[in-house]
Amino acid sequence: MTTRARNAVLVVFAGNGFMFATWASRVPDFKAILSLTPGQLSLLLLAISAGSVLGLPMAGRLNHQVGTANGVRLGLGIGAPGVALSAIIVQEHGPLWLAAIGLFLLGLGIGIADVSQNLEGTIVERAMGKAIMPWFHAAFSFGTVAGAVTGAIATYLAVPVGIHVSVVAGLILVALCVATTRFTPRSADGDGDDMAQDSDRSARSDMRTAWLEPRTLLIGVLVLAAAFAEGSANDWMAVGFVDGHHVSKALGVVAFSTFLIFMTLGRVLGTRLLDRCGRVPVLRVLFAMAVAGCALVVFGNTWLAFVGAAIWGVGASLGFPVGMSAAADDPRRAAMRLSTVSTIGYLAFLAGPPALGFLGDHFGILHALLVVGAVSILAILIVPVAQPLEVDPTRSTPAPGPRPGLSRVPDAGDGQPPHPPREQARRTQ
């Protein structure tokens, strides 16, 4: 059952990445068909951010009430029709405000589905007793690559944007709804029975409590730093190489691709390091690599800058998925804490690009990227908050198997006994 659930989560992450990249690959068509200026396009894209800002905090309470599988389905049921609507409106030269509504629904669905899939990922990770969350985020990366390649082919073949996006959204909706049938039963996350008995007032109380917990908020800052390191490279790496190192646009894309390849490799191969060394030492090294990679990109010659892009990619690989795991150490409170951490972390994706653009206007985009190094240094200082918690088995009921990572501390204020050793947990299974 756990293996099937793991494979289902991989499919869901990859499918969501594919759908989002499909839309992103046709953004130039949106701009050209509607004759939008860059400023108008930015306002249109802001609709996605607005939807996500609403969906992320809402997702914790929804998952608390209906479970992760239904959370993913609800997110897809909102996001897929939304992105299809926006593409059809653009294809038919419809009103801009109606396309913005479709993109708002896409952002809302993304926010709900993202928290739900991450929560299910932590449940599977806990059941398997080893750090595999980075695999799920690597699957999302693979999905985005596949979606971008498919989008490039569709653009080359002049497939109408409405048909392309709508067909992909429909297929992804059906495929992922089927995949969620293999998610773990709601009782497997340790929350099912409690959630069924909790009142709506209790759910709201837990949501407020999550926003007042110092550890949860600091994990959110850690995830924000990781998201900033990843999102800044996604938006500005190629531009920085072209404007700062004066390479061709093709080589700028190569630099960005180098970052993506090494970030994905870090997520695929980094799970063994997490199991062997624990979260805190690994994250310290990786954030230090992000600082070093950023410095090489900014201050190195062209070849050293390419090396820096690779190091930066590895450094940005595990902070986000490990932060999700850390937020979900206590199964009973995982949904609310994940929602809080995701909301804080995604602020980097929303606010990071315009902030760097503003700095780039004054100091050049290459030097503006130094902010990534500064934020990564801050992350190094607060990495210990990701140390795994020990949870009272009488208060919440984790799935069998220890939490990934070697260093463990009790949940703040609980004073609970530790989990059984790995070997004993396996015999219990």
Stockholm file with secondary structure:
# STOCKHOLM 1.0

chainA/1-429         MTTRARNAVLVVFAGNGFMFATWASRVPDFKAILSLTPGQLSLLLLAISAGSVLGLPMAGRLNHQVGTANGVRLGLGIGAPGVALSAIIVQEHGPLWLAAIGLFLLGLGIGIADVSQNLEGTIVERAMGKAIMPWFHAAFSFGTVAGAVTGAIATYLAVPVGIHVSVVAGLILVALCVATTRFTPRSADGDGDDMAQDSDRSARSDMRTAWLEPRTLLIGVLVLAAAFAEGSANDWMAVGFVDGHHVSKALGVVAFSTFLIFMTLGRVLGTRLLDRCGRVPVLRVLFAMAVAGCALVVFGNTWLAFVGAAIWGVGASLGFPVGMSAAADDPRRAAMRLSTVSTIGYLAFLAGPPALGFLGDHFGILHALLVVGAVSILAILIVPVAQPLEVDPTRSTPAPGPRPGLSRVPDAGDGQPPHPPREQARRTQ
#=GR chainA/1-429 SS CHHHHHHHHHHHHHHHHHHHHHHHHTHHHHHHHHTCCHHHHHHHHHHHHHHHHHHHHHHHHHHHHHCHHHHHHHHHHHHHHHHHHHHHHHHTTCCHHHHHHHHHHHHHHHHHHHHHHHHHHHHHHHHHTSCCHHHHHHHHHHHHHHHHHHHHHHHHTTCCHHHHHHHHHHHHHHHHHHHGGGSCCGGGGTCHHHHHHCCHHHHHHHHHHHTTCHHHHHHHHHHHHHHHHHHHHHHHHHHHHHHHSCCCHHHHHHHHHHHHHHHHHHHHHHHHHHHHHCHHHHHHHHHHHHHHHHHHHHHSCHHHHHHHHHHHHHHTSSHHHHHHHHHTSSGGGHHHHHHHHHHHHHHHHHHHHHHHHHHHHHHCHHHHTHHHHHHHHHHHHHGGGGSCEECCTTTSCCCSSCCSSSCCEECTTTCCCCCCCHHHHHHHC
#=GC SS_cons         CHHHHHHHHHHHHHHHHHHHHHHHHTHHHHHHHHTCCHHHHHHHHHHHHHHHHHHHHHHHHHHHHHCHHHHHHHHHHHHHHHHHHHHHHHHTTCCHHHHHHHHHHHHHHHHHHHHHHHHHHHHHHHHHTSCCHHHHHHHHHHHHHHHHHHHHHHHHTTCCHHHHHHHHHHHHHHHHHHHGGGSCCGGGGTCHHHHHHCCHHHHHHHHHHHTTCHHHHHHHHHHHHHHHHHHHHHHHHHHHHHHHSCCCHHHHHHHHHHHHHHHHHHHHHHHHHHHHHCHHHHHHHHHHHHHHHHHHHHHSCHHHHHHHHHHHHHHTSSHHHHHHHHHTSSGGGHHHHHHHHHHHHHHHHHHHHHHHHHHHHHHCHHHHTHHHHHHHHHHHHHGGGGSCEECCTTTSCCCSSCCSSSCCEECTTTCCCCCCCHHHHHHHC
//
